[in-house]
Amino acid sequence: MKKWTVAKLNKDRAVAISARHELPMLISMLLDIRGITDDEAINEFLYNDSVLSDPFDAKDMQKAVDRIKSAIENFEKICVYGDFDADGVTSTALLYSYLEAVGANVMFYIPAREGEGYGMNKDAVNLLYENGVKLIVTVDNGIAAVDEIAYAKTLGIETVVTDHHMPNTVLPDAVAIVDMHQEDCNSSFKELSGVGVALKLVMAIEGEYSDPEQVLENYSDLACLGTVGDIVPLVGDNRVIVKNGLMHIENSDRCGINALVDQSGLSNRKITTGNISFTLVPRINAGGRLGLSKKTVSMLLTDDEEIAFDIAQELCEDNTQRQAIEKEILDDIDEHIKRDPSIVQNRIIVVCGENWHQGVIGIVASRIKEVYGKPSIVISVDEDGCRASGRSVKGFSLCDAVFACSEYLTQFGGHPMAVGFGMVKSNIDAFIRAINDYASTVEMPVPELELDCKLNPAQLSVALADQLSLLEPFGAGNPTPLFGLYNMTLTDIHEVGGGKHLRLTLCRGDSVVCAMRFSTTKDSFPYTVGDVVDCAVTLDKNIYNNIESLSVIIRDMRFSDVDEDAVLSSKEAFESFCRGDNITTFIAKDLLPSREEFALVYRFLRSNKGFSHSVENLHYRLKSDTLSYGKLRVILEAMNELSLIEIYEGMNSTAIKLCEVEGKVNLDDSLIISKLKEVSENA
């Protein structure tokens, strides 16, 4: 469960924006909500299609240009050293293709995720030395490669670093370091992805009188893929890059991009940041996860349509394989959680498994985080040690938490929302205790669903969805607007897509709304006709046979009259008790159910022959004024202990089954009840 919040709006300011800029009121409201309120910022956001900040504002850009130009003129061998994700792959392809076009003696190198890992390594440097490389230009990495760049220098290889990650205290001894996050860098826009920095480098090499529009025409398709893939804010320079890139991907003369679009099923469809994020980028990343990053760069560079087609097809197959591996790990974790619910009662969820594929554990951690609304870490254990990847929630710095436990780790790195680290197997249990001890010292954020605003269902129209296109492209920093439809009565549930999806009919007053709930079967749908619900929706425009229609897509639902604050507070109290935290007698008494409440739950389960939806849903259906969510959890735990029920609660499903019972059952025999009574009586 997430707490639904509605963004703050200054309506008077939005009205003024609408009047000054002759914009629809909804657009003006959304601009105000996103903090885009002064005239210059509004014009920049809505209408700037080609103006990028000056690349020479970046520290060391001139040094980088001078060294690279010297290498080009003297035909020194240059290596573009990239990374295996979408940002690194597109950065590599962009800079390599430019340098090759201007006559440089250039090669590229992508380290293997398995075996080499992220960034530069000395074995790779040795290989480049053997190939006669005199200059390494890093893209999307290098800022942390202090030892490797020093080693390269001993071999007579100089390095230019271009990166977008946060610098450490000690910087590498490079000819130039172009990273906008350096404290003394004067760049006006600092949120570029790695490929964005590479694009700026190309602009700078082109010179003071370069044509930004021409550079964008030639390279924004690649830059768009990496920028969207790296989930950087789509504002400022990033917005310009992606605006241009979307247009050029749709009309690309790059064989590799055309082949990937075709093989991904996006031909003849409008290219959006959404289908880049969820269709193209996963295929590019799959190559890195499963060892094909070099082929991916080759696909983006080739002029041979047949080669491009073959590699694109292989990437799609690899993405299918990646999805299968991911599902296998998630199924394994699901079974872990069903056997041991305490895993997800911790403040930070940590799950471990033998030989889980290191290329997908970050995605898996993200899935767990989304389900439970808590920071999540996945550890893969093999004979060489442990590799872990973690994802956090807004408001909690997971890298601070991990760094606080560095004594248990062999290596670590990351940022507030994502981490990666290594450790020895014998330290896992101590690490889990330590990181949760750290979490107990800070206030953990409540998971939130952030709505832009509430809408009256009578306002929904194709014209309204059309207006939203003014704010595109959507992505990080400029999310697709999420609207709330409140107090809607569910009147019909219809299966579509062979039962894989649902079309729902909802009404309020005289307004009737048809909406889609994707990837939800009728059996797993926890609502019934007659329920009054709130829906978080996105709006889009469909065009079929030249007829326009409104598409309403439900992203989340809840019962309209649920008291979220009470449920979330009670849930935390129950989990705190289960973790063994010191709870007050007041909380213990509040969690301790009466015999009448036990009877209420048991009668409901018996009359319904069990229950197959979430415990939150069960709590709502019971309709009791005295039965808190925490009490219900205690009752279910006690019933499970006493073999009255069997409960299987995983990531995506819950099943409560009644057991055959002979004779009377003494509730005082329950361990959880005994413990609660002990705490509540020890005032």
Buried (B, 14 or more C-beta within 10 A) or exposed (E): BBBBEBBEBEEEBBBBBBEEBEBBBBBBBBBBBBEBBEEEBBEBBBEBEBEBBBBBBBBBBBBBBBBBBEBBEEEBBBBBBBBBBBBBBBBBBBBBBBBBEEEBBBBBBBBBBBEBBBBBBEEBBEEBBEEEBBBBBBBBBBBBBBEBBEBBBEBEBBBBBBBBBBBEEEBBEBBBBBBBBBEEBEBEBBBBBBBBBBBBBBBBBBEEEBEBBEBBBBBBBBBBBBBBBBBBBBBBBBBBBBBBBBBBBBEBEBBBBBBBBBBBEBEEEEBBBBBBBEBBBBBBBBBBBBBBBBBBBBBBBBEEEEBBBBBBBBBBBBBEBBBEBBBEBBEBBBEBBBEEBEBBBBBBBBBBBEEBBBBBBBBBBBBBBBBBBBBBBBBBBEEEBBBBBBBBBEEBBBBBBBBBBEEBBEEBBBEBBBBBBBBEBEBBEEBBBBBBEBBEEEEBBBBBBBBBBEBEBEEBEBEBBBBBEBBBBBBBBBBBBBBBBBEBBBBEBEBEEEEEBBBBBBBBEEBBBBBBBEEBEEEEBBBEEEBBBBBBBBBBBEEEEEEEEBBBBBBBBBBBEBEBEEBBBBBBBBBBBBBEEEBEEEBBBBBBBEEEBBEBBBEBBEEEEEBBBBBBBBBBBBEBEEBBBBBBBBBBBBBBBBEBBEBBBBBEBBBBEBEEEEEEBEBEEBEBBEBBBEBBEEE
